[in-house]
Amino acid sequence: MPLRKGLGTPVSYLILIVMSIVSIAPFLWMFTTSVKDQKEIFLFPPKWIPSVFKWHNYVEAWNAGGLNFSLMFYNTMLIVIPVTIFTVLASSMAAYAFARIEFLGRNFLFMLLLASMMIPGAVTLIPQFILFRELTWLDSFLPLIVPGLFGNAFAIFLLRQFFMTIPGELEDAAMIDGCSRYRIWFQMFLPLSKPAVATLTVFTFQGVYNDFIGPLIYINSQNKFTVQLGLAAFNGVYQTRYDLLMAASVFTLLPIIILFLFAQRYFIEGITMSGLKG
């Protein structure tokens, strides 16, 4: 038994190392390709380290083909920031109601909310397009921002599960001191739920930032392109310039990496704790 226990740890580490290498390898290949000469990209066997690091590929990719990634990043943040903030606020309010407030039909409404997560987005795509067309919102950011201002089912579920872990005695004491429901939600539940809020923030930011279908359908003008539309247009302009395409992919990936690094501790804790109670 001690021998098996002693061998278990090295084997576990070996498996984790192999899985980490497999996961990181595509990103390393993307980065090395972004600084390679075109002639070295398709060599066989593959050449991981380029002979000469062509850092100017990033400068060339930033405005290649008439694209303006500065404007695209600005357009993307105009969508991502308000959607992320209001998704957290609106979803946390609804989650607090489902977790702490007793009202008629609460469980039934929560089941309907969970059932809505089973509906594929493609099913509601055409009705949404018709609605936004009638509202004359096409070729604007409104179809991409407004639906996100009211939260979503996954966010409400995630925060509700975390709110259920907060002791009820804290809420009772606050209500005895005269705190309203809104004050308890804002000054007590949100500060105590930093891991879940950080997790939701990362998920929402990543989902909206990486969204391609929405901007593709609703945006027509190039001066309103997001970074994902910019990458798609970039690929169309430079079919064989994979060095520039990989360079563009690297700097469009940086905001997601930076956000995750800042929220990593809370993010992992939130993923671990949000599913403890139902």
Secondary structure by P-SEA (a helix, b strand, c coil): caaaaaaaaaaaaaaaaaaaaaaaaaaaaaaaaaacccccccccccccccccccccccccccccccccaaaaaaaaaacaaaaaaaaaaaaaaaaaaaccccccaaaaaaaaaaaaaacccccaaaaaaaaaaaacccccccccccccccccaaaaaaaaaaaaaccaaaaaaaaaacccaaaaaaccccccaaaaaaaaaaaaaaaaaaccccccccccccccccaaaaaaaaaaacccaaaaaaaaaaaaaaaaaaaaaaaaaaaaaaaacccccc
